[in-house]
Amino acid sequence: MRIEVDADLCQGHAACEMEAPEVFSVPKHGTVEILDTDPSESLRPSVENAVKFCPTRALRMSESEGDQ
């Protein structure tokens, strides 16, 4: 899986960091930083929740070529 962010939409709520701190970091008064753009499959549930609970829908998850 691959993670992408639309930085223009991110408002720094940090819901993603709460769901998947191994993958996302949100500095105080900043926008999300993706720590791992291609996380392991074991993190899929937490990454899916991070995408689902993002209040501004700034995150997107897609399948990477190796996953298909």
mmCIF file of the N, C-alpha and C atoms, coordinates in Angstrom:
data_MODEL
# 
_entry.id   MODEL 
# 
loop_
_atom_site.group_PDB 
_atom_site.id 
_atom_site.type_symbol 
_atom_site.label_atom_id 
_atom_site.label_alt_id 
_atom_site.label_comp_id 
_atom_site.label_asym_id 
_atom_site.label_entity_id 
_atom_site.label_seq_id 
_atom_site.pdbx_PDB_ins_code 
_atom_site.Cartn_x 
_atom_site.Cartn_y 
_atom_site.Cartn_z 
_atom_site.occupancy 
_atom_site.B_iso_or_equiv 
_atom_site.pdbx_formal_charge 
_atom_site.auth_seq_id 
_atom_site.auth_comp_id 
_atom_site.auth_asym_id 
_atom_site.auth_atom_id 
_atom_site.pdbx_PDB_model_num 
ATOM 1   N N  . MET A 1 1  ? 0.841   -1.184 0.000  1.00 0.00 ? 1  MET A N  1 
ATOM 2   C CA . MET A 1 1  ? 0.000   0.000  0.000  1.00 0.00 ? 1  MET A CA 1 
ATOM 3   C C  . MET A 1 1  ? 0.879   1.238  0.000  1.00 0.00 ? 1  MET A C  1 
ATOM 4   N N  . ARG A 1 2  ? 0.372   2.278  -0.588 1.00 0.00 ? 2  ARG A N  1 
ATOM 5   C CA . ARG A 1 2  ? 1.060   3.577  -0.597 1.00 0.00 ? 2  ARG A CA 1 
ATOM 6   C C  . ARG A 1 2  ? 0.148   4.626  0.031  1.00 0.00 ? 2  ARG A C  1 
ATOM 7   N N  . ILE A 1 3  ? 0.765   5.567  0.708  1.00 0.00 ? 3  ILE A N  1 
ATOM 8   C CA . ILE A 1 3  ? 0.035   6.639  1.377  1.00 0.00 ? 3  ILE A CA 1 
ATOM 9   C C  . ILE A 1 3  ? 0.379   7.957  0.685  1.00 0.00 ? 3  ILE A C  1 
ATOM 10  N N  . GLU A 1 4  ? -0.646  8.743  0.426  1.00 0.00 ? 4  GLU A N  1 
ATOM 11  C CA . GLU A 1 4  ? -0.453  10.065 -0.167 1.00 0.00 ? 4  GLU A CA 1 
ATOM 12  C C  . GLU A 1 4  ? -1.228  11.083 0.658  1.00 0.00 ? 4  GLU A C  1 
ATOM 13  N N  . VAL A 1 5  ? -0.734  12.308 0.662  1.00 0.00 ? 5  VAL A N  1 
ATOM 14  C CA . VAL A 1 5  ? -1.402  13.389 1.389  1.00 0.00 ? 5  VAL A CA 1 
ATOM 15  C C  . VAL A 1 5  ? -1.588  14.590 0.471  1.00 0.00 ? 5  VAL A C  1 
ATOM 16  N N  . ASP A 1 6  ? -2.725  15.231 0.623  1.00 0.00 ? 6  ASP A N  1 
ATOM 17  C CA . ASP A 1 6  ? -2.973  16.509 -0.038 1.00 0.00 ? 6  ASP A CA 1 
ATOM 18  C C  . ASP A 1 6  ? -2.707  17.576 1.025  1.00 0.00 ? 6  ASP A C  1 
ATOM 19  N N  . ALA A 1 7  ? -1.519  18.146 0.984  1.00 0.00 ? 7  ALA A N  1 
ATOM 20  C CA . ALA A 1 7  ? -1.100  19.099 2.012  1.00 0.00 ? 7  ALA A CA 1 
ATOM 21  C C  . ALA A 1 7  ? -1.994  20.332 2.048  1.00 0.00 ? 7  ALA A C  1 
ATOM 22  N N  . ASP A 1 8  ? -2.633  20.653 0.939  1.00 0.00 ? 8  ASP A N  1 
ATOM 23  C CA . ASP A 1 8  ? -3.538  21.803 0.918  1.00 0.00 ? 8  ASP A CA 1 
ATOM 24  C C  . ASP A 1 8  ? -4.788  21.556 1.756  1.00 0.00 ? 8  ASP A C  1 
ATOM 25  N N  . LEU A 1 9  ? -5.173  20.294 1.908  1.00 0.00 ? 9  LEU A N  1 
ATOM 26  C CA . LEU A 1 9  ? -6.357  19.955 2.699  1.00 0.00 ? 9  LEU A CA 1 
ATOM 27  C C  . LEU A 1 9  ? -6.044  19.754 4.182  1.00 0.00 ? 9  LEU A C  1 
ATOM 28  N N  . CYS A 1 10 ? -4.823  19.329 4.480  1.00 0.00 ? 10 CYS A N  1 
ATOM 29  C CA . CYS A 1 10 ? -4.458  19.022 5.864  1.00 0.00 ? 10 CYS A CA 1 
ATOM 30  C C  . CYS A 1 10 ? -4.505  20.281 6.726  1.00 0.00 ? 10 CYS A C  1 
ATOM 31  N N  . GLN A 1 11 ? -5.173  20.145 7.881  1.00 0.00 ? 11 GLN A N  1 
ATOM 32  C CA . GLN A 1 11 ? -5.265  21.259 8.826  1.00 0.00 ? 11 GLN A CA 1 
ATOM 33  C C  . GLN A 1 11 ? -4.569  20.940 10.148 1.00 0.00 ? 11 GLN A C  1 
ATOM 34  N N  . GLY A 1 12 ? -3.855  19.816 10.201 1.00 0.00 ? 12 GLY A N  1 
ATOM 35  C CA . GLY A 1 12 ? -3.076  19.485 11.383 1.00 0.00 ? 12 GLY A CA 1 
ATOM 36  C C  . GLY A 1 12 ? -3.862  18.980 12.570 1.00 0.00 ? 12 GLY A C  1 
ATOM 37  N N  . HIS A 1 13 ? -4.997  18.333 12.333 1.00 0.00 ? 13 HIS A N  1 
ATOM 38  C CA . HIS A 1 13 ? -5.812  17.803 13.438 1.00 0.00 ? 13 HIS A CA 1 
ATOM 39  C C  . HIS A 1 13 ? -5.136  16.638 14.163 1.00 0.00 ? 13 HIS A C  1 
ATOM 40  N N  . ALA A 1 14 ? -4.244  15.920 13.485 1.00 0.00 ? 14 ALA A N  1 
ATOM 41  C CA . ALA A 1 14 ? -3.446  14.819 14.040 1.00 0.00 ? 14 ALA A CA 1 
ATOM 42  C C  . ALA A 1 14 ? -4.243  13.544 14.324 1.00 0.00 ? 14 ALA A C  1 
ATOM 43  N N  . ALA A 1 15 ? -5.427  13.411 13.755 1.00 0.00 ? 15 ALA A N  1 
ATOM 44  C CA . ALA A 1 15 ? -6.176  12.162 13.910 1.00 0.00 ? 15 ALA A CA 1 
ATOM 45  C C  . ALA A 1 15 ? -5.378  10.999 13.325 1.00 0.00 ? 15 ALA A C  1 
ATOM 46  N N  . CYS A 1 16 ? -4.673  11.244 12.235 1.00 0.00 ? 16 CYS A N  1 
ATOM 47  C CA . CYS A 1 16 ? -3.877  10.190 11.602 1.00 0.00 ? 16 CYS A CA 1 
ATOM 48  C C  . CYS A 1 16 ? -2.759  9.735  12.530 1.00 0.00 ? 16 CYS A C  1 
ATOM 49  N N  . GLU A 1 17 ? -2.108  10.669 13.177 1.00 0.00 ? 17 GLU A N  1 
ATOM 50  C CA . GLU A 1 17 ? -1.013  10.323 14.088 1.00 0.00 ? 17 GLU A CA 1 
ATOM 51  C C  . GLU A 1 17 ? -1.526  9.509  15.274 1.00 0.00 ? 17 GLU A C  1 
ATOM 52  N N  . MET A 1 18 ? -2.723  9.821  15.741 1.00 0.00 ? 18 MET A N  1 
ATOM 53  C CA . MET A 1 18 ? -3.303  9.053  16.845 1.00 0.00 ? 18 MET A CA 1 
ATOM 54  C C  . MET A 1 18 ? -3.603  7.619  16.404 1.00 0.00 ? 18 MET A C  1 
ATOM 55  N N  . GLU A 1 19 ? -4.020  7.433  15.167 1.00 0.00 ? 19 GLU A N  1 
ATOM 56  C CA . GLU A 1 19 ? -4.362  6.102  14.659 1.00 0.00 ? 19 GLU A CA 1 
ATOM 57  C C  . GLU A 1 19 ? -3.124  5.292  14.266 1.00 0.00 ? 19 GLU A C  1 
ATOM 58  N N  . ALA A 1 20 ? -2.130  5.949  13.670 1.00 0.00 ? 20 ALA A N  1 
ATOM 59  C CA . ALA A 1 20 ? -0.959  5.225  13.152 1.00 0.00 ? 20 ALA A CA 1 
ATOM 60  C C  . ALA A 1 20 ? 0.308   6.055  13.367 1.00 0.00 ? 20 ALA A C  1 
ATOM 61  N N  . PRO A 1 21 ? 0.789   6.146  14.606 1.00 0.00 ? 21 PRO A N  1 
ATOM 62  C CA . PRO A 1 21 ? 1.963   6.978  14.892 1.00 0.00 ? 21 PRO A CA 1 
ATOM 63  C C  . PRO A 1 21 ? 3.247   6.485  14.229 1.00 0.00 ? 21 PRO A C  1 
ATOM 64  N N  . GLU A 1 22 ? 3.263   5.226  13.795 1.00 0.00 ? 22 GLU A N  1 
ATOM 65  C CA . GLU A 1 22 ? 4.438   4.691  13.095 1.00 0.00 ? 22 GLU A CA 1 
ATOM 66  C C  . GLU A 1 22 ? 4.531   5.242  11.675 1.00 0.00 ? 22 GLU A C  1 
ATOM 67  N N  . VAL A 1 23 ? 3.413   5.732  11.165 1.00 0.00 ? 23 VAL A N  1 
ATOM 68  C CA . VAL A 1 23 ? 3.332   6.151  9.766  1.00 0.00 ? 23 VAL A CA 1 
ATOM 69  C C  . VAL A 1 23 ? 3.196   7.665  9.622  1.00 0.00 ? 23 VAL A C  1 
ATOM 70  N N  . PHE A 1 24 ? 2.531   8.324  10.587 1.00 0.00 ? 24 PHE A N  1 
ATOM 71  C CA . PHE A 1 24 ? 2.237   9.742  10.467 1.00 0.00 ? 24 PHE A CA 1 
ATOM 72  C C  . PHE A 1 24 ? 2.772   10.529 11.658 1.00 0.00 ? 24 PHE A C  1 
ATOM 73  N N  . SER A 1 25 ? 3.208   11.749 11.377 1.00 0.00 ? 25 SER A N  1 
ATOM 74  C CA . SER A 1 25 ? 3.617   12.685 12.420 1.00 0.00 ? 25 SER A CA 1 
ATOM 75  C C  . SER A 1 25 ? 3.035   14.047 12.061 1.00 0.00 ? 25 SER A C  1 
ATOM 76  N N  . VAL A 1 26 ? 2.474   14.713 13.052 1.00 0.00 ? 26 VAL A N  1 
ATOM 77  C CA . VAL A 1 26 ? 1.911   16.044 12.819 1.00 0.00 ? 26 VAL A CA 1 
ATOM 78  C C  . VAL A 1 26 ? 2.548   16.990 13.835 1.00 0.00 ? 26 VAL A C  1 
ATOM 79  N N  . PRO A 1 27 ? 3.480   17.824 13.359 1.00 0.00 ? 27 PRO A N  1 
ATOM 80  C CA . PRO A 1 27 ? 4.112   18.779 14.276 1.00 0.00 ? 27 PRO A CA 1 
ATOM 81  C C  . PRO A 1 27 ? 3.114   19.832 14.742 1.00 0.00 ? 27 PRO A C  1 
ATOM 82  N N  . LYS A 1 28 ? 3.352   20.387 15.890 1.00 0.00 ? 28 LYS A N  1 
ATOM 83  C CA . LYS A 1 28 ? 2.473   21.422 16.421 1.00 0.00 ? 28 LYS A CA 1 
ATOM 84  C C  . LYS A 1 28 ? 2.374   22.566 15.409 1.00 0.00 ? 28 LYS A C  1 
ATOM 85  N N  . HIS A 1 29 ? 1.163   22.955 15.076 1.00 0.00 ? 29 HIS A N  1 
ATOM 86  C CA . HIS A 1 29 ? 0.882   24.036 14.118 1.00 0.00 ? 29 HIS A CA 1 
ATOM 87  C C  . HIS A 1 29 ? 1.438   23.725 12.730 1.00 0.00 ? 29 HIS A C  1 
ATOM 88  N N  . GLY A 1 30 ? 1.418   22.444 12.365 1.00 0.00 ? 30 GLY A N  1 
ATOM 89  C CA . GLY A 1 30 ? 1.929   22.069 11.051 1.00 0.00 ? 30 GLY A CA 1 
ATOM 90  C C  . GLY A 1 30 ? 0.993   21.120 10.335 1.00 0.00 ? 30 GLY A C  1 
ATOM 91  N N  . THR A 1 31 ? 1.444   20.619 9.206  1.00 0.00 ? 31 THR A N  1 
ATOM 92  C CA . THR A 1 31 ? 0.673   19.634 8.456  1.00 0.00 ? 31 THR A CA 1 
ATOM 93  C C  . THR A 1 31 ? 1.351   18.281 8.584  1.00 0.00 ? 31 THR A C  1 
ATOM 94  N N  . VAL A 1 32 ? 0.619   17.259 8.235  1.00 0.00 ? 32 VAL A N  1 
ATOM 95  C CA . VAL A 1 32 ? 1.075   15.884 8.400  1.00 0.00 ? 32 VAL A CA 1 
ATOM 96  C C  . VAL A 1 32 ? 2.365   15.621 7.630  1.00 0.00 ? 32 VAL A C  1 
ATOM 97  N N  . GLU A 1 33 ? 3.228   14.847 8.259  1.00 0.00 ? 33 GLU A N  1 
ATOM 98  C CA . GLU A 1 33 ? 4.421   14.330 7.615  1.00 0.00 ? 33 GLU A CA 1 
ATOM 99  C C  . GLU A 1 33 ? 4.252   12.816 7.563  1.00 0.00 ? 33 GLU A C  1 
ATOM 100 N N  . ILE A 1 34 ? 4.450   12.248 6.401  1.00 0.00 ? 34 ILE A N  1 
ATOM 101 C CA . ILE A 1 34 ? 4.343   10.795 6.266  1.00 0.00 ? 34 ILE A CA 1 
ATOM 102 C C  . ILE A 1 34 ? 5.724   10.212 6.544  1.00 0.00 ? 34 ILE A C  1 
ATOM 103 N N  . LEU A 1 35 ? 5.812   9.429  7.600  1.00 0.00 ? 35 LEU A N  1 
ATOM 104 C CA . LEU A 1 35 ? 7.076   8.831  7.998  1.00 0.00 ? 35 LEU A CA 1 
ATOM 105 C C  . LEU A 1 35 ? 7.417   7.611  7.155  1.00 0.00 ? 35 LEU A C  1 
ATOM 106 N N  . ASP A 1 36 ? 6.393   6.949  6.650  1.00 0.00 ? 36 ASP A N  1 
ATOM 107 C CA . ASP A 1 36 ? 6.584   5.735  5.847  1.00 0.00 ? 36 ASP A CA 1 
ATOM 108 C C  . ASP A 1 36 ? 5.529   5.732  4.745  1.00 0.00 ? 36 ASP A C  1 
ATOM 109 N N  . THR A 1 37 ? 5.923   6.081  3.515  1.00 0.00 ? 37 THR A N  1 
ATOM 110 C CA . THR A 1 37 ? 4.955   6.173  2.416  1.00 0.00 ? 37 THR A CA 1 
ATOM 111 C C  . THR A 1 37 ? 4.516   4.810  1.912  1.00 0.00 ? 37 THR A C  1 
ATOM 112 N N  . ASP A 1 38 ? 5.243   3.763  2.278  1.00 0.00 ? 38 ASP A N  1 
ATOM 113 C CA . ASP A 1 38 ? 4.921   2.406  1.839  1.00 0.00 ? 38 ASP A CA 1 
ATOM 114 C C  . ASP A 1 38 ? 5.000   1.462  3.042  1.00 0.00 ? 38 ASP A C  1 
ATOM 115 N N  . PRO A 1 39 ? 4.062   1.611  4.001  1.00 0.00 ? 39 PRO A N  1 
ATOM 116 C CA . PRO A 1 39 ? 4.140   0.836  5.243  1.00 0.00 ? 39 PRO A CA 1 
ATOM 117 C C  . PRO A 1 39 ? 3.871   -0.649 5.033  1.00 0.00 ? 39 PRO A C  1 
ATOM 118 N N  . SER A 1 40 ? 4.297   -1.419 6.000  1.00 0.00 ? 40 SER A N  1 
ATOM 119 C CA . SER A 1 40 ? 4.101   -2.869 5.932  1.00 0.00 ? 40 SER A CA 1 
ATOM 120 C C  . SER A 1 40 ? 2.615   -3.215 6.050  1.00 0.00 ? 40 SER A C  1 
ATOM 121 N N  . GLU A 1 41 ? 2.297   -4.374 5.557  1.00 0.00 ? 41 GLU A N  1 
ATOM 122 C CA . GLU A 1 41 ? 0.906   -4.856 5.551  1.00 0.00 ? 41 GLU A CA 1 
ATOM 123 C C  . GLU A 1 41 ? 0.344   -4.963 6.975  1.00 0.00 ? 41 GLU A C  1 
ATOM 124 N N  . SER A 1 42 ? 1.196   -5.201 7.950  1.00 0.00 ? 42 SER A N  1 
ATOM 125 C CA . SER A 1 42 ? 0.727   -5.331 9.337  1.00 0.00 ? 42 SER A CA 1 
ATOM 126 C C  . SER A 1 42 ? 0.126   -4.020 9.865  1.00 0.00 ? 42 SER A C  1 
ATOM 127 N N  . LEU A 1 43 ? 0.482   -2.905 9.235  1.00 0.00 ? 43 LEU A N  1 
ATOM 128 C CA . LEU A 1 43 ? -0.053  -1.606 9.666  1.00 0.00 ? 43 LEU A CA 1 
ATOM 129 C C  . LEU A 1 43 ? -1.325  -1.205 8.925  1.00 0.00 ? 43 LEU A C  1 
ATOM 130 N N  . ARG A 1 44 ? -1.791  -2.045 8.011  1.00 0.00 ? 44 ARG A N  1 
ATOM 131 C CA . ARG A 1 44 ? -2.961  -1.703 7.196  1.00 0.00 ? 44 ARG A CA 1 
ATOM 132 C C  . ARG A 1 44 ? -4.181  -1.271 8.028  1.00 0.00 ? 44 ARG A C  1 
ATOM 133 N N  . PRO A 1 45 ? -4.575  -1.997 9.064  1.00 0.00 ? 45 PRO A N  1 
ATOM 134 C CA . PRO A 1 45 ? -5.771  -1.574 9.816  1.00 0.00 ? 45 PRO A CA 1 
ATOM 135 C C  . PRO A 1 45 ? -5.638  -0.172 10.411 1.00 0.00 ? 45 PRO A C  1 
ATOM 136 N N  . SER A 1 46 ? -4.481  0.139  10.969 1.00 0.00 ? 46 SER A N  1 
ATOM 137 C CA . SER A 1 46 ? -4.326  1.469  11.571 1.00 0.00 ? 46 SER A CA 1 
ATOM 138 C C  . SER A 1 46 ? -4.236  2.558  10.501 1.00 0.00 ? 46 SER A C  1 
ATOM 139 N N  . VAL A 1 47 ? -3.616  2.260  9.354  1.00 0.00 ? 47 VAL A N  1 
ATOM 140 C CA . VAL A 1 47 ? -3.548  3.238  8.265  1.00 0.00 ? 47 VAL A CA 1 
ATOM 141 C C  . VAL A 1 47 ? -4.944  3.466  7.684  1.00 0.00 ? 47 VAL A C  1 
ATOM 142 N N  . GLU A 1 48 ? -5.716  2.400  7.519  1.00 0.00 ? 48 GLU A N  1 
ATOM 143 C CA . GLU A 1 48 ? -7.087  2.552  7.020  1.00 0.00 ? 48 GLU A CA 1 
ATOM 144 C C  . GLU A 1 48 ? -7.899  3.442  7.955  1.00 0.00 ? 48 GLU A C  1 
ATOM 145 N N  . ASN A 1 49 ? -7.723  3.265  9.266  1.00 0.00 ? 49 ASN A N  1 
ATOM 146 C CA . ASN A 1 49 ? -8.431  4.115  10.230 1.00 0.00 ? 49 ASN A CA 1 
ATOM 147 C C  . ASN A 1 49 ? -7.956  5.561  10.141 1.00 0.00 ? 49 ASN A C  1 
ATOM 148 N N  . ALA A 1 50 ? -6.670  5.757  9.951  1.00 0.00 ? 50 ALA A N  1 
ATOM 149 C CA . ALA A 1 50 ? -6.141  7.120  9.820  1.00 0.00 ? 50 ALA A CA 1 
ATOM 150 C C  . ALA A 1 50 ? -6.766  7.822  8.623  1.00 0.00 ? 50 ALA A C  1 
ATOM 151 N N  . VAL A 1 51 ? -6.867  7.119  7.503  1.00 0.00 ? 51 VAL A N  1 
ATOM 152 C CA . VAL A 1 51 ? -7.486  7.687  6.303  1.00 0.00 ? 51 VAL A CA 1 
ATOM 153 C C  . VAL A 1 51 ? -8.977  7.948  6.561  1.00 0.00 ? 51 VAL A C  1 
ATOM 154 N N  . LYS A 1 52 ? -9.632  6.982  7.166  1.00 0.00 ? 52 LYS A N  1 
ATOM 155 C CA . LYS A 1 52 ? -11.075 7.081  7.419  1.00 0.00 ? 52 LYS A CA 1 
ATOM 156 C C  . LYS A 1 52 ? -11.421 8.234  8.353  1.00 0.00 ? 52 LYS A C  1 
ATOM 157 N N  . PHE A 1 53 ? -10.618 8.450  9.373  1.00 0.00 ? 53 PHE A N  1 
ATOM 158 C CA . PHE A 1 53 ? -10.949 9.436  10.401 1.00 0.00 ? 53 PHE A CA 1 
ATOM 159 C C  . PHE A 1 53 ? -10.331 10.808 10.160 1.00 0.00 ? 53 PHE A C  1 
ATOM 160 N N  . CYS A 1 54 ? -9.628  10.993 9.050  1.00 0.00 ? 54 CYS A N  1 
ATOM 161 C CA . CYS A 1 54 ? -9.085  12.314 8.736  1.00 0.00 ? 54 CYS A CA 1 
ATOM 162 C C  . CYS A 1 54 ? -10.253 13.278 8.497  1.00 0.00 ? 54 CYS A C  1 
ATOM 163 N N  . PRO A 1 55 ? -10.399 14.316 9.322  1.00 0.00 ? 55 PRO A N  1 
ATOM 164 C CA . PRO A 1 55 ? -11.570 15.190 9.196  1.00 0.00 ? 55 PRO A CA 1 
ATOM 165 C C  . PRO A 1 55 ? -11.620 15.989 7.894  1.00 0.00 ? 55 PRO A C  1 
ATOM 166 N N  . THR A 1 56 ? -10.491 16.180 7.244  1.00 0.00 ? 56 THR A N  1 
ATOM 167 C CA . THR A 1 56 ? -10.481 16.959 6.000  1.00 0.00 ? 56 THR A CA 1 
ATOM 168 C C  . THR A 1 56 ? -10.274 16.091 4.760  1.00 0.00 ? 56 THR A C  1 
ATOM 169 N N  . ARG A 1 57 ? -10.198 14.772 4.959  1.00 0.00 ? 57 ARG A N  1 
ATOM 170 C CA . ARG A 1 57 ? -9.997  13.832 3.838  1.00 0.00 ? 57 ARG A CA 1 
ATOM 171 C C  . ARG A 1 57 ? -8.710  14.139 3.063  1.00 0.00 ? 57 ARG A C  1 
ATOM 172 N N  . ALA A 1 58 ? -7.660  14.501 3.792  1.00 0.00 ? 58 ALA A N  1 
ATOM 173 C CA . ALA A 1 58 ? -6.384  14.863 3.172  1.00 0.00 ? 58 ALA A CA 1 
ATOM 174 C C  . ALA A 1 58 ? -5.534  13.643 2.817  1.00 0.00 ? 58 ALA A C  1 
ATOM 175 N N  . LEU A 1 59 ? -5.896  12.477 3.348  1.00 0.00 ? 59 LEU A N  1 
ATOM 176 C CA . LEU A 1 59 ? -5.094  11.274 3.128  1.00 0.00 ? 59 LEU A CA 1 
ATOM 177 C C  . LEU A 1 59 ? -5.742  10.338 2.121  1.00 0.00 ? 59 LEU A C  1 
ATOM 178 N N  . ARG A 1 60 ? -4.883  9.637  1.400  1.00 0.00 ? 60 ARG A N  1 
ATOM 179 C CA . ARG A 1 60 ? -5.369  8.637  0.445  1.00 0.00 ? 60 ARG A CA 1 
ATOM 180 C C  . ARG A 1 60 ? -4.442  7.421  0.512  1.00 0.00 ? 60 ARG A C  1 
ATOM 181 N N  . MET A 1 61 ? -5.034  6.270  0.433  1.00 0.00 ? 61 MET A N  1 
ATOM 182 C CA . MET A 1 61 ? -4.284  5.021  0.450  1.00 0.00 ? 61 MET A CA 1 
ATOM 183 C C  . MET A 1 61 ? -4.546  4.319  -0.876 1.00 0.00 ? 61 MET A C  1 
ATOM 184 N N  . SER A 1 62 ? -3.482  3.814  -1.493 1.00 0.00 ? 62 SER A N  1 
ATOM 185 C CA . SER A 1 62 ? -3.619  3.054  -2.734 1.00 0.00 ? 62 SER A CA 1 
ATOM 186 C C  . SER A 1 62 ? -2.712  1.833  -2.657 1.00 0.00 ? 62 SER A C  1 
ATOM 187 N N  . GLU A 1 63 ? -2.934  0.913  -3.551 1.00 0.00 ? 63 GLU A N  1 
ATOM 188 C CA . GLU A 1 63 ? -2.095  -0.285 -3.581 1.00 0.00 ? 63 GLU A CA 1 
ATOM 189 C C  . GLU A 1 63 ? -0.820  0.032  -4.359 1.00 0.00 ? 63 GLU A C  1 
ATOM 190 N N  . SER A 1 64 ? 0.311   -0.343 -3.788 1.00 0.00 ? 64 SER A N  1 
ATOM 191 C CA . SER A 1 64 ? 1.572   -0.176 -4.504 1.00 0.00 ? 64 SER A CA 1 
ATOM 192 C C  . SER A 1 64 ? 1.741   -1.318 -5.482 1.00 0.00 ? 64 SER A C  1 
ATOM 193 N N  . GLU A 1 65 ? 2.609   -1.166 -6.453 1.00 0.00 ? 65 GLU A N  1 
ATOM 194 C CA . GLU A 1 65 ? 2.762   -2.178 -7.491 1.00 0.00 ? 65 GLU A CA 1 
ATOM 195 C C  . GLU A 1 65 ? 3.120   -3.542 -6.926 1.00 0.00 ? 65 GLU A C  1 
ATOM 196 N N  . GLY A 1 66 ? 3.881   -3.594 -5.872 1.00 0.00 ? 66 GLY A N  1 
ATOM 197 C CA . GLY A 1 66 ? 4.276   -4.869 -5.275 1.00 0.00 ? 66 GLY A CA 1 
ATOM 198 C C  . GLY A 1 66 ? 3.136   -5.573 -4.567 1.00 0.00 ? 66 GLY A C  1 
ATOM 199 N N  . ASP A 1 67 ? 2.059   -4.857 -4.260 1.00 0.00 ? 67 ASP A N  1 
ATOM 200 C CA . ASP A 1 67 ? 0.921   -5.442 -3.529 1.00 0.00 ? 67 ASP A CA 1 
ATOM 201 C C  . ASP A 1 67 ? -0.082  -6.110 -4.447 1.00 0.00 ? 67 ASP A C  1 
ATOM 202 N N  . GLN A 1 68 ? 0.041   -5.890 -5.757 1.00 0.00 ? 68 GLN A N  1 
ATOM 203 C CA . GLN A 1 68 ? -0.977  -6.393 -6.656 1.00 0.00 ? 68 GLN A CA 1 
ATOM 204 C C  . GLN A 1 68 ? -0.627  -7.728 -7.230 1.00 0.00 ? 68 GLN A C  1 
# 
